[in-house]
Amino acid sequence: MAGLLAVMLAACSSGTSPAPSAAPSVEPTPLPTPTTAETPAPTSTTPGLSVKVTFDGETCAYVGPTVIPDGTVVRFEYVPDQQVAGSYLMVYGVEPGTTYQMLLDSIEYSGGDNVAEDVPDWVYQKTAAWISGAGTMLYTVEGVKHGSDGVDYTVGGYQILCDTPAVFPAAQLSVASL
């Protein structure tokens, strides 16, 4: 048995290998030199952003940056306290020149009630999005927002508030150009 094993090992290590066969040689076709028309322009992709809004029934608090790059998709996480039933998180665009103080003054003037007739003229209602109760909502922050009515609105900022139907303001976001 030892002799058979020695013969097999000698055959495996003899260094013989099959002769290489001639393979056809194919010259690669050179790629055309790109021209300006063939080279796609780089596109800027704004990464998504996750923020949080909490609500305890009296304080609506926004946790995140207040200056958002134009075109950013924002993932709003809405976390109302369990005892706050029927609350909404609302986000909407406002006209250029609108300030957060204008929102506070409007709420004080109306007594904090969210009545459709009391919506200020500087609010772009057709850009509004909301979520009822705890959850998440995606909203794109843009310098020009396409409204649900098919109209493009030049946006001066985005206001965030909690609604029970009483209104509790959280923040106003600014749009940073890229």
DRENGU-729920 format. One record per residue (C-alpha): residue in one letter; x, y, z. Coordinates in pm, whole numbers, plus 32768, in hexadecimal, padded with zeros to 4 digits. Layout:
residues N
+-----+------+------+------+
! res !    u !    v !    w !
+-----+------+------+------+
!   A !    X !    Y !    Z !
...
+-----+------+------+------+
END
This chain:
residues 178
+-----+------+------+------+
! res !    u !    v !    w !
+-----+------+------+------+
!   M ! 8000 ! 8000 ! 8000 !
!   A ! 811C ! 80EC ! 8056 !
!   G ! 81B7 ! 80AD ! 7EFF !
!   L ! 8072 ! 8102 ! 7E4B !
!   L ! 8055 ! 8246 ! 7F11 !
!   A ! 81BD ! 82A4 ! 7EB9 !
!   V ! 817C ! 8269 ! 7D45 !
!   M ! 8040 ! 8340 ! 7D50 !
!   L ! 80EF ! 845E ! 7E02 !
!   A ! 820F ! 8451 ! 7D0A !
!   A ! 811E ! 8465 ! 7BE7 !
!   C ! 8066 ! 8590 ! 7C80 !
!   S ! 81A3 ! 8652 ! 7CC5 !
!   S ! 8261 ! 8608 ! 7B88 !
!   G ! 821E ! 8763 ! 7B04 !
!   T ! 817A ! 86F4 ! 79C5 !
!   S ! 805D ! 87C6 ! 7952 !
!   P ! 7F92 ! 87BD ! 7819 !
!   A ! 801B ! 8890 ! 76FD !
!   P ! 7F61 ! 89D6 ! 76CF !
!   S ! 7E85 ! 89E3 ! 759E !
!   A ! 7E90 ! 8B05 ! 74B1 !
!   A ! 7D68 ! 8BE6 ! 74F0 !
!   P ! 7CF2 ! 8CD7 ! 73E7 !
!   S ! 7D68 ! 8E38 ! 7425 !
!   V ! 7C59 ! 8F42 ! 741E !
!   E ! 7CBE ! 90AE ! 7413 !
!   P ! 7BD7 ! 9181 ! 74ED !
!   T ! 7B1A ! 9292 ! 7439 !
!   P ! 7B7F ! 93E1 ! 74CB !
!   L ! 7A66 ! 949F ! 7576 !
!   P ! 7A04 ! 95E8 ! 74DA !
!   T ! 7A85 ! 971F ! 7585 !
!   P ! 7965 ! 97BB ! 7646 !
!   T ! 78EC ! 9909 ! 75CE !
!   T ! 783C ! 9A13 ! 7697 !
!   A ! 76EB ! 999E ! 7619 !
!   E ! 772C ! 9837 ! 7688 !
!   T ! 77A6 ! 988F ! 77E4 !
!   P ! 7684 ! 98B4 ! 78D4 !
!   A ! 768C ! 99E4 ! 79B0 !
!   P ! 76C3 ! 9999 ! 7B1E !
!   T ! 7586 ! 99A7 ! 7BE7 !
!   S ! 7575 ! 9A15 ! 7D4C !
!   T ! 74C2 ! 9927 ! 7E30 !
!   T ! 7458 ! 99B5 ! 7F79 !
!   P ! 7452 ! 98A8 ! 8082 !
!   G ! 731D ! 986E ! 8152 !
!   L ! 72FE ! 98FA ! 82AF !
!   S ! 724B ! 986B ! 83DE !
!   V ! 71B4 ! 9958 ! 84DE !
!   K ! 70C9 ! 992E ! 8604 !
!   V ! 6F9A ! 99ED ! 8682 !
!   T ! 6F14 ! 99A5 ! 87DE !
!   F ! 6DCE ! 9A1E ! 8875 !
!   D ! 6D5E ! 9A04 ! 89E0 !
!   G ! 6C0E ! 9AB3 ! 89B2 !
!   E ! 6C99 ! 9C0E ! 89F5 !
!   T ! 6DF4 ! 9C1D ! 895A !
!   C ! 6E3F ! 9BBF ! 87F3 !
!   A ! 6FBA ! 9B94 ! 87D9 !
!   Y ! 7089 ! 9B6D ! 869C !
!   V ! 71D9 ! 9ABA ! 86B9 !
!   G ! 72B4 ! 9AF0 ! 8587 !
!   P ! 735D ! 9BFB ! 84B7 !
!   T ! 7297 ! 9D31 ! 845A !
!   V ! 7356 ! 9D76 ! 8317 !
!   I ! 731B ! 9C62 ! 821A !
!   P ! 73C7 ! 9C44 ! 80C5 !
!   D ! 72DD ! 9C76 ! 7F9D !
!   G ! 7254 ! 9B29 ! 7F22 !
!   T ! 7289 ! 9A67 ! 8066 !
!   V ! 7190 ! 9955 ! 80B3 !
!   V ! 7144 ! 9976 ! 8224 !
!   R ! 70C1 ! 984D ! 82E9 !
!   F ! 6FED ! 98DD ! 8401 !
!   E ! 6FBC ! 97F4 ! 8528 !
!   Y ! 6E8C ! 9867 ! 85EE !
!   V ! 6E85 ! 97F7 ! 8758 !
!   P ! 6D5B ! 987F ! 881A !
!   D ! 6D28 ! 980F ! 8981 !
!   Q ! 6C31 ! 96EF ! 899E !
!   Q ! 6B36 ! 97C4 ! 8A5A !
!   V ! 6B26 ! 98BC ! 8935 !
!   A ! 6A18 ! 981D ! 885E !
!   G ! 69BF ! 989E ! 8705 !
!   S ! 6AEC ! 9980 ! 86D1 !
!   Y ! 6B8B ! 99CD ! 8581 !
!   L ! 6CE4 ! 9A33 ! 850E !
!   M ! 6CCA ! 9B39 ! 83F8 !
!   V ! 6DD6 ! 9BBF ! 830B !
!   Y ! 6D93 ! 9CC9 ! 8201 !
!   G ! 6E44 ! 9DD1 ! 8134 !
!   V ! 6E25 ! 9F46 ! 816D !
!   E ! 6E5E ! A078 ! 8092 !
!   P ! 6FB8 ! A116 ! 8086 !
!   G ! 6FDF ! A216 ! 819C !
!   T ! 6F03 ! A153 ! 8291 !
!   T ! 6F9B ! A130 ! 83EB !
!   Y ! 6F5F ! A044 ! 850C !
!   Q ! 6EF0 ! A171 ! 85D8 !
!   M ! 6DD8 ! A1A9 ! 84DB !
!   L ! 6D5E ! A048 ! 8526 !
!   L ! 6D6B ! A089 ! 869D !
!   D ! 6CB0 ! A1D4 ! 8674 !
!   S ! 6BA9 ! A12C ! 8599 !
!   I ! 6B6F ! A01B ! 869C !
!   E ! 6B53 ! A11F ! 87B3 !
!   Y ! 6A5D ! A1EF ! 86E4 !
!   S ! 6980 ! A0C2 ! 8692 !
!   G ! 698E ! A035 ! 87F2 !
!   G ! 6A49 ! 9EFF ! 877D !
!   D ! 691F ! 9E61 ! 86D2 !
!   N ! 695B ! 9DB8 ! 8585 !
!   V ! 6833 ! 9E40 ! 84C6 !
!   A ! 6846 ! 9E32 ! 8349 !
!   E ! 67D6 ! 9F9D ! 832E !
!   D ! 68F9 ! A011 ! 8409 !
!   V ! 6A10 ! 9F84 ! 832D !
!   P ! 6AF7 ! A0AA ! 82DD !
!   D ! 6B23 ! A114 ! 8172 !
!   W ! 6C9A ! A0CA ! 8180 !
!   V ! 6C5C ! 9F55 ! 81B6 !
!   Y ! 6C6A ! 9E82 ! 8079 !
!   Q ! 6B54 ! 9D92 ! 80D9 !
!   K ! 6B89 ! 9CC2 ! 7F9D !
!   T ! 6CE9 ! 9C66 ! 8014 !
!   A ! 6C6D ! 9BDB ! 8161 !
!   A ! 6CA8 ! 9A76 ! 81D1 !
!   W ! 6C46 ! 99D6 ! 831A !
!   I ! 6C40 ! 9896 ! 83DF !
!   S ! 6B3F ! 9835 ! 84E4 !
!   G ! 6BCB ! 9798 ! 861E !
!   A ! 6D21 ! 96FF ! 864F !
!   G ! 6DDF ! 969E ! 8515 !
!   T ! 6EC2 ! 971C ! 8403 !
!   M ! 6E8F ! 97F9 ! 82D5 !
!   L ! 6F74 ! 984F ! 81B2 !
!   Y ! 6F72 ! 99B6 ! 8137 !
!   T ! 705B ! 9A5C ! 803B !
!   V ! 70DA ! 9BB3 ! 809F !
!   E ! 7102 ! 9C82 ! 7F62 !
!   G ! 7131 ! 9DEF ! 7F03 !
!   V ! 7018 ! 9DC0 ! 7E06 !
!   K ! 6F0B ! 9CCB ! 7E79 !
!   H ! 6E11 ! 9C2C ! 7D8C !
!   G ! 6CBE ! 9C4B ! 7E36 !
!   S ! 6BA0 ! 9B53 ! 7E33 !
!   D ! 6AEC ! 9C47 ! 7D4A !
!   G ! 6BFB ! 9C25 ! 7C3E !
!   V ! 6C8C ! 9D7F ! 7C83 !
!   D ! 6DFC ! 9DB8 ! 7CD5 !
!   Y ! 6E2D ! 9E91 ! 7E0C !
!   T ! 6F6B ! 9F51 ! 7E5F !
!   V ! 6F98 ! 9EF5 ! 7FCA !
!   G ! 7034 ! 9FD6 ! 80D1 !
!   G ! 7036 ! 9EC7 ! 81DC !
!   Y ! 6F75 ! 9DA5 ! 8270 !
!   Q ! 6EB3 ! 9DB4 ! 83B3 !
!   I ! 6E84 ! 9C88 ! 8494 !
!   L ! 6D6F ! 9C6D ! 8592 !
!   C ! 6C9D ! 9B7B ! 865B !
!   D ! 6B24 ! 9B90 ! 8641 !
!   T ! 6A1E ! 9B09 ! 8732 !
!   P ! 6951 ! 9BDC ! 8693 !
!   A ! 69F7 ! 9CEE ! 8763 !
!   V ! 6B3E ! 9D57 ! 86C0 !
!   F ! 6C8F ! 9D25 ! 876A !
!   P ! 6DB8 ! 9DAD ! 86A1 !
!   A ! 6F05 ! 9CF6 ! 869A !
!   A ! 6FF2 ! 9D9F ! 85A3 !
!   Q ! 7025 ! 9E47 ! 8456 !
!   L ! 7122 ! 9DAE ! 8368 !
!   S ! 71ED ! 9E77 ! 826E !
!   V ! 7258 ! 9DF3 ! 811A !
!   A ! 73CC ! 9E07 ! 80CC !
!   S ! 7428 ! 9E0E ! 7F5C !
!   L ! 7529 ! 9D13 ! 7EE6 !
+-----+------+------+------+
END
